Amino acid sequence: MIKYKILFFRLLVIFLSSSYAQTKSFREIILKSDIIAEIAHKESHPNFINKRWAISDSESYKYLDSIQVIQYLIGKNSNLEKERIIIHETIDNAFYEDLITTSPILIVDESEGEDGYIGRSTLIFCKKGKLTFELVFSIDVYKEELSYLLTFIDFVKETEKIKSLKKRSKRYIDKYIEVIKNKNNIAGSGPHYPEGELYFFEDILSTDSSFMTYYASRGVQLNVTKNQKEILKNYAFETNLILKKDHLLTLLYNDFPEEIRTVTLRKCILLLENKKDFYFNDSYIVNTLRFLLSKEESKNQKMVDELNHVSYAPEMTDEEKIEIIKSLIKELQ
């Protein structure tokens, strides 16, 4: 079965702004859309009639025709079935159809599942232009799990009505923490979206997230309470994100220094026991140890140099790196 989570986040990474220079979160896609509609899933997806209008060697439009709208989630007074919907493509040569486009369309493996496409719908996100509607994004969903996405859309719509940026950002953070706290939304919520509502959240507390960038640029200081940090800490420990997300280490360390040190070092040791685990996690281990070393009152420059050597010495074997890291961990404990 195709890993929907992997596909979805890859698609978010390639979904670009009008200048195709900045990635967009699902929250931003909702805000960018004038119309969000559930349409009937076609036997062949995406069902784009191959009508193409090339306007230059590097730019073209492709048309989406013959859609059947089931319901409008945003833009209820629209009539997309009678409108021309376009996909704006920018490629090296707009006259050659097989080149990769910038249109963020979720392609589903047609061989997947015994029941084919039964029970699936397609959501399309459109922006209204002067004469046409431009397709912003589309995603296939299983109907039994459509409620997670609809809940998130409703939440974003209601939150954006708040005029105060401080209160609006707080509502986003509170909801994000609430969803993490709800174990039913972290795992086991459904076979295709196992994280429930959390599936549709960007990592809003990451320092380089569009969420943090937007509010910081407007002078809004984002606050996470001690109780919320406790929830985040438990979640980060359970999922091993404490090793993989630098911003969580930074956010949580001052409130839980000893616990962070103890747990992260123990997790690093476990990853060193298996060569394969180390191979896939060596950068996370090194970054975690580098962070812990930065918190030492009297920095041991020799330890820092050894860690840097492990990072930038391609001639070293994994076995040699593991032994050096084990020695560094022992000194840190």
N, C-alpha and C positions, 0 to 999 in steps of 0.2 A: 504493500500500500504506500502510496506517495505520502511523505511526511508533510502534512499541511502547514505545520508551524514553520518548518524550514523554508518551504516555498513562499509562505506569506511574508516572512521577514526579508527574504531575498528580493521579493517584489517591492517591498517598501523601500529597500535600499536603492533600487533602480528607478523608483518613481521620483522624477525630478521636477523642479519648479519650471516656470515659463522660460527661464534662462538655462534650464537643465544643468544647474550647478549646485543645487542644494537638495538633500534628501528630505522627504516629507513623512511625518508620522500619520497614523490613521486619524488622529484627532484633527490634524490640519487638512486632511483630505475631506473630512466631513464639513469643516468650515469653508472650504473652497467651493463646495458643491451647492448649486442652487436647487438641484433636484436629486433625490435619491429614490430609486424605485426598484422593487422586486419584479423581475421579469421571468416568464416561463423559461425553464431550462431547455435548450435545444439539444437535439440528438448529437450534433457536432458542435463543440464549443471551442473558441467563441464563434458564433455564427455570423461572421462579417461577410456580407456580399462583397466580392473583390472588385468593387468600384474604386478606382484610385485616380486622384487628380494631382499630378505632379506639377508643382509650381516653380521648381528649380531643380538643379542637380542634387541638392541636399535637403529638400523639403517637399512634403506632400501631404495630402489629406486622403483618408480612407473612410468610406461610409458604412455605417451600421444600419441595416434596414430590417424590416419585418419583425419587429419586436412585439411581444404580447405582455402588457403590463398587468401584473397581478394586484399590486398595491403601491401607492406612493407613500414613502416615509417622510420625505420633505418635498414640498412643491405640489400639494394635492390638487391644485387647479390646473395642472399641466396636462398636456395631451401628447406625450412623446410618440405614441403610435403613429401620429400624423406628421411628426417633425423629422427633419433630417439631422441625424447625429453623426458627428465626424470624429475621427481620430487624427490628431495632428502628429505627423511623423517627421523626425529630422534624422536622416540617415546619409551615408556617404553618397549613395546614388538612389534617389527616390524612384527610379524607373525599374529597379531590380527588386522584386518582391521578397526574395528569400533572405535579404539582409536583416539583421537584428534591428528592431525598432525600439523607440523609447516608450511605447505604449505599455503600461503596466497591467497586462492581462494575465490572469491565472489560467494556465493550461492544465487540464485534468487528464490523466492517463485514461484513454478510452477503454483499456482492458481491465481497469480496476473494478472489482466488485461483481458479484453474481447478478445483481439487479441492474447493472448498467447505471443509468442516470436517474432511475426512479427515486423520488424523494428529494431531489436537489432543485434548488432555484439559483438564479443568478441575480446579484445586486449590481446595479450600475449607478455611477455617480457622475452627474453631468453639470457643466457650467454653461449658463445661458449666454450666447453671443448675440450680435445684431440680427443675423439671419439664420443661425444654426445653433445647435447645442453641441458642445465639445465634451467627449468622454474623458473624464478625469481619472476614473479607476473602475475596475470591475472585479468581483470576487464570487466564486462559487460557494454556496453554503448548503449544508444539509438542513432540511426544514425543521427537524426536531431540535436543532441547535441554533436556529435563527434568533431565538429569544435573547441570547447573549449579546449578539451584535445590535439588535434593536434596543436593548437596555442601554448599551453604551452610547448609541446615537442620541437617544432621549436625554441621557445625562449630559452630553456635550451641549446639546441645544439649550437645555435649561441653565447650565452653568454659564454659557456665553451671554445670557441675558443680564447677568450681574454686572453693574457698571463699575464698581470698585475693583481695580485690578488686584489689590491685596486680598479682598474677600474671595474673588474669583479663583486666584491661585491657591488659596487655602482650601477651597472646596475641592479642587482637583487633587491636592495632596491628601486631604482627609479621605476621599473616596479611594484613592490608590492604596492607602494603608488599610482601609476597611476591607478591600477586596483581598489583599494579602492575608489579613487576619482570618478571613473566612476560609477555612480549610477546604470547603467544598468547591471553592473557586480556584484553588491551587492545583488540585489533582482529583481525578475521578468524576469530573462534571459531565463527561461525554466522551465517546470514542474518537471524535475528530477534533474537538477543541477542549482538550483535557484541562486547560487552565481557566475555562469559563470566561468571566469578564476580564480577568487579568490578561488574557490572550490579546485583547485589543488595546491595551495600554502601552504607550511607549515607556521607556525607562526614564520617567520624568525627573528623577533625582540625579541623573547623571549630569556632570558639569557641562558636557557638550551637547546635551539634548536640546532640541528646538524649544522645548518648554522652558528650560532654565535660561536659555539664550534670550528668548522673547521677554521674559519678565525682568531679567537682569538689565536688559537694554532700556527698560522703562523705569529703572530705579526701584523696583519692588524687591524687598528683602524676603526671601522665602524661609520660613521657619518650620522645623520638624521638632515636635515635643519629645521629652524624654520617654514618655510612654510609647510614642510612635517609633522611636528609635529601638526600643525593646522589641517591638513586633518585627521591625526590619532585621534586627540582629538575629532573632530566632529563625526567620525565613532565610537569611543569608547563610546561616550555619547548616540548616536542613538541606539546602539546595547546592551547597558548595560555592555559591556566588561570592562568598566572602573572599575567595582566592581570585576570582575572575573579574571582579568589579572594583577598580581602584577607588571610585568615589564612595563606595560603602565603607571601605577601610577608613578613609578620611572622615566620613560623616560620623562613624560610630566609635572610633578609637578613644577620643577624649572622655566619653562617658563610660566606656567599658574597657579600659586599657589592659588589665590583667586577663580578663576573659578572652579578649581578642587575641592576645599573644598566645595564650595557652591553646586555644582551639585551632588557630591558624597553623601553629607549629606542629600540632598533632596531625592535622590534615596533610601538611607537607610531608611528614614522615611516612604516612600511609601511602602517599603517591610515589615515594622513593622505593618502596618494597617491590614494585613491579616495573620492569624496564619499559614496558609498553605504556603504562600509566605516566611514567616520567616523560617519555617521548612526546606525548600529547599535551602535557601540562608543564613542561619545564619553564616556559616563559612566565606562567602564573606563579610558580614557586619562587623564581628569582625576583619577580616584582614584589611579591609579598615580603620576602626577606629584606629586600632593599627598603621597603616601607618601614619595617620594624627596626632596621638599623638606623633609619633617619630619626627615630624616636628615642634612641639611646642618648642619655645625658652626656656621656663622654664617648664620642664616636671612635670606634676602633678602625683606623684607616686600613690596617692590614686586612680586616674582614671585608671592608668595602672593596678593596683591590681584588681580593680573591673572588668575590661575587661578580665583579665586572669581568674578570678573566673568564669565568664560566660562561658569561653571556656572549663574549666576543672572541672566543677561541675555537674556531672551527676544527682545529687539529685535535682537540680533546675528544676522547670517546665518551659515551654516555656513562660508562662505568666510572671513569675518572671524575666526571662532573658530579655524579651521585655521591662519591666518597667525600669530595670537597664540601658539598652542600650539607651532608650529614654532620661533618665536623663543625660547620658554621652554626647549624641548628643546636648542636650540643652546647656551644659557647653561649648562645642566646637564651637557653633554658635556665 
